[in-house]
């Protein structure tokens, strides 16, 4: 991990987080209309299975609209994960 990557990770860990039901997250059409790479989904799924957490948190705004982390959201749905800790920006 580079110094810059470590700083990004530290910044992320210091943001406000809440535990939210995955079904309460609102998905924008811009995410719904994209087809994530199967390789990327597999990579993130393997990371989750190995470390029992995501490589980065799902990010929502104050209205529960997804801002970042669509693939992690999809993995929650695939694995039937009901709640998750998310960053609120």
Buried (B, 14 or more C-beta within 10 A) or exposed (E): EEEEEEEEEEEEEEEEBEEBEBEEBEEEEEBEEEEEEEEEBEEBBEBBEEEEEBEBBBBBEEEBEBBBBBBBBBBBEEEEBEEBEBBBE
